[in-house]
Amino acid sequence: MNILLLGSGGREDALAWRLRQSPSCGQLVAMPGNPGIARWAECVPGDPSDPQAVLQLARDLGAGLVVIGPEAPLVAGVADRLREAGIAVFGPSAAAAQLEGSKGFTKDLCREHAIPTADYVRAETVQDALQALDSFSIPVVIKADGLAAGKGVTVAMTRDEAVAAIEAAGDGPLVIEEFLEGEEASLFALVDGECAIALASAQDHKRVGEGDTGPNTGGMGAYAPAPVLTPALERRAMDEIVLPTVRALAAAGTPFVGVLYAGLMLTSAGPKLIEYNVRFGDPECEAIMPLIEGDFAELLLKIATGRLAGEAPRLSGAHAMTVVLAARGYPGTPISGGAIRAIEAAEQVEGVTVFHAGTAEDSGGLVAKGGRVLAVTAVADTFANARARAYRAIDQIDFADGFHRRDIGWRELERTPA
């Protein structure tokens, strides 16, 4: 079947790479794509959040499946428009995408259905938020209600920091949230509207600096699986968090179709939901894709058409590590246009694939375009070996304007030293 993939980041490069290996994948087209995605798919310019433009391209392609990578097209209702036209889509409706599009929507759903999460208050104005702040202890979490590309969260360690975050946000919806103690992990579940099956776990590294310091980013690296999310904890997370959410959305007439990404805090009382994303995480996707076995395109089609029941996704049992190479200045104003060389040398390291997150081609070759530029991913038989390969590969890349964290996976490394 012909497949249309929407998006232009590292996540979509990994999806395109995996889809291209699927026996059922015919022609693969990406809108708009990037130089890395162009290795696996034909890239077509266009706005992936424009429902009519996407529908027209899907029709021109004769697409049997559309895979929506980023969150913005989902919130914009692209999946709805395609389904109305009878085209199979991997990705939720705009109504179901509120799980990511509105933090307040998700928190209210958790409260209504007794899903474990942090205590919270919703606020519409700065004054409301400052008043709500008095009912929380410090540290406290301040979240922008809408889409924020993984960066709309402030973990305030003092009241002054919390006040500054609230005032910087200005009037508009915010969520003030209890700070949860524990270790974070990500759980990805495949959902066809009614059936939900756990796919994989991962652990992301949001802070820009080593030792998890500095401001939040879209993610500086990840590894999969995350052994801290044990089989018992994963089962609890599915039973107490994911499945009640899926049932609630189905009962509301807005069934969820796609991948549901639960960001979890593993507290002393068990897993609690930090937030949902309604698509694969980035860079977690780059770590997960190399572990999936079988016909990935056919699996996504079964999800899109409500036929997931009994289809247990197969993982290889290997370990994967992704390290993000970002442009200096990120997550503020990154330096653009810096030359990138020697990716081929990095991919000579066994088990390594370099995914493009923010690159462009100019007359001189490959250059940086965006904050997160490359996602260097390595696969090996053990976590420690995957980590070693990833750093060996990233050291081969010539990108003078780039930087990366050297401690991705530090918690797991402490638990399982080489």
C-alpha positions, 0 to 999 in steps of 0.5 A, spaced: 500 500 500 502 507 498 503 511 505 503 518 506 507 520 512 506 527 515 512 531 519 519 533 518 522 531 525 527 526 527 521 522 529 518 522 522 525 520 520 525 514 524 518 512 522 519 513 515 526 508 516 521 503 519 516 504 514 520 503 508 522 496 511 515 494 511 513 488 506 506 492 505 509 499 504 509 501 497 510 508 495 512 512 501 511 520 501 512 525 506 509 532 507 514 536 508 519 531 510 527 533 511 533 531 508 534 525 512 527 522 510 528 523 503 533 517 504 527 513 505 521 517 502 519 522 496 518 529 500 513 533 498 512 540 500 506 543 504 503 544 510 501 538 514 496 541 519 492 543 513 487 538 512 485 540 505 492 540 502 493 533 506 487 530 503 488 532 496 495 529 497 493 523 500 488 522 494 493 523 489 497 518 492 492 513 492 494 512 500 492 506 503 494 509 510 496 516 512 501 516 518 501 523 522 507 524 526 507 530 530 501 533 534 499 539 531 496 536 525 492 532 530 489 538 534 488 541 527 483 535 525 487 533 519 485 525 522 478 527 522 478 530 515 481 524 512 476 519 516 471 523 513 473 521 506 474 514 507 482 514 508 485 510 514 489 514 519 494 512 524 492 518 529 487 520 533 481 525 532 481 532 534 477 531 540 481 525 542 487 529 541 485 534 547 489 529 551 495 533 549 492 539 546 489 541 553 492 539 560 486 541 563 482 537 559 486 531 561 487 533 568 479 533 569 478 526 565 483 523 570 479 526 576 472 524 573 475 517 572 479 516 578 486 515 574 492 516 578 495 523 577 498 529 581 493 534 585 492 540 581 488 547 580 486 550 573 487 557 572 485 562 567 488 569 569 495 571 572 491 573 579 487 566 579 494 562 578 497 566 584 491 565 588 492 557 587 499 557 588 498 558 595 495 552 596 501 548 594 507 546 597 514 548 594 517 545 589 510 546 584 509 545 577 506 550 572 504 548 566 501 551 560 495 548 558 496 548 550 501 545 545 508 547 547 513 542 544 515 539 550 517 545 553 511 549 556 513 546 563 516 549 569 518 545 575 519 551 580 524 550 586 522 556 590 515 560 590 519 566 586 520 561 581 513 559 580 511 566 581 515 568 575 513 562 571 506 564 572 507 572 570 511 570 564 505 566 561 500 572 562 493 571 562 491 564 559 489 557 561 494 554 566 495 548 570 498 549 577 500 542 579 503 538 585 510 536 585 511 528 584 517 525 587 520 519 583 523 517 577 520 518 570 518 513 565 514 513 558 509 508 556 507 507 549 500 504 548 497 502 541 490 503 541 485 502 535 479 505 539 477 500 544 483 495 544 489 498 547 496 494 547 503 496 551 508 497 545 514 499 549 517 503 555 523 509 554 526 514 558 527 521 556 531 526 558 528 533 558 533 538 561 538 541 557 544 540 562 547 534 564 545 532 571 538 534 569 539 541 570 537 547 566 531 549 562 526 543 559 527 542 552 523 537 547 528 532 549 536 531 549 536 523 549 532 517 550 533 509 551 529 504 550 526 499 554 526 503 561 527 497 566 525 501 571 518 500 568 518 493 571 513 488 568 508 489 574 509 497 574 507 497 566 501 492 568 499 497 573 500 503 568 496 500 563 490 497 568 490 504 572 491 509 567 491 507 560 485 503 559 481 507 563 482 513 559 481 509 553 474 507 555 472 514 557 474 516 550 470 511 547 464 512 552 464 519 550 464 518 543 471 520 541 475 513 541 482 514 541 486 511 535 493 511 534 499 511 539 498 514 546 504 516 550 503 516 557 508 520 561 509 517 568 512 518 575 513 512 578 512 514 586 512 510 592 504 509 591 505 507 584 505 510 577 501 516 576 500 520 570 504 526 569 501 528 562 499 524 555 502 525 548 497 523 542 503 521 538 510 518 538 515 522 543 521 525 540 526 522 541 523 516 544 521 514 537 528 514 534 530 509 540 523 505 539 523 504 532 529 499 531 526 495 536 520 493 533 519 487 529 515 484 523 511 488 518 510 495 522 506 498 516 501 493 516 500 493 524 499 501 523 493 499 518 490 494 523 490 500 528 487 505 523 482 500 522 480 497 528 483 490 528 488 490 533 485 485 538 490 479 538 496 483 535 501 483 540 507 487 537 514 484 537 520 487 540 527 484 538 529 484 546 535 489 544 537 495 547 537 502 544 540 509 546 538 516 542 543 522 543 540 528 541 545 533 537 542 540 538 544 547 535 548 552 540 543 556 543 537 551 544 532 551 547 532 558 546 534 561 540 539 556 536 544 558 531 542 556 524 546 554 518 552 551 521 555 545 517 554 538 518 559 533 516 561 526 517 554 523 518 557 517 514 562 516 519 558 515 525 553 510 521 560 506 520 559 504 528 555 498 528 548 498 530 548 506 529 543 510 525 543 517 525 536 520 524 535 528 522 531 532 526 532 539 524 537 539 517 536 542 511 540 542 504 544 548 501 549 549 496 555 547 501 551 541 503 548 539 510 546 544 515 543 545 521 535 548 521 532 548 528 534 546 535 535 539 535 539 537 529 540 530 529 538 524 533 544 519 533 541 512 535 545 505 537 542 498 538 546 493 542 545 487 546 545 491 552 544 498 555 551 499 556 553 497 549 548 501 546 550 507 550 557 506 548 556 505 541 551 512 541 557 516 544 562 513 539 558 515 533 556 522 535 564 523 536 565 522 529 560 527 527 563 534 525 558 540 527 562 546 530 555 549 532 552 543 536 552 540 543 550 534 546 549 531 553 554 526 555 550 523 561 544 520 557 542 514 561 545 516 567 540 513 572 540 506 568 548 506 568 548 507 575 543 501 576 547 496 571 554 499 570 558 496 564 
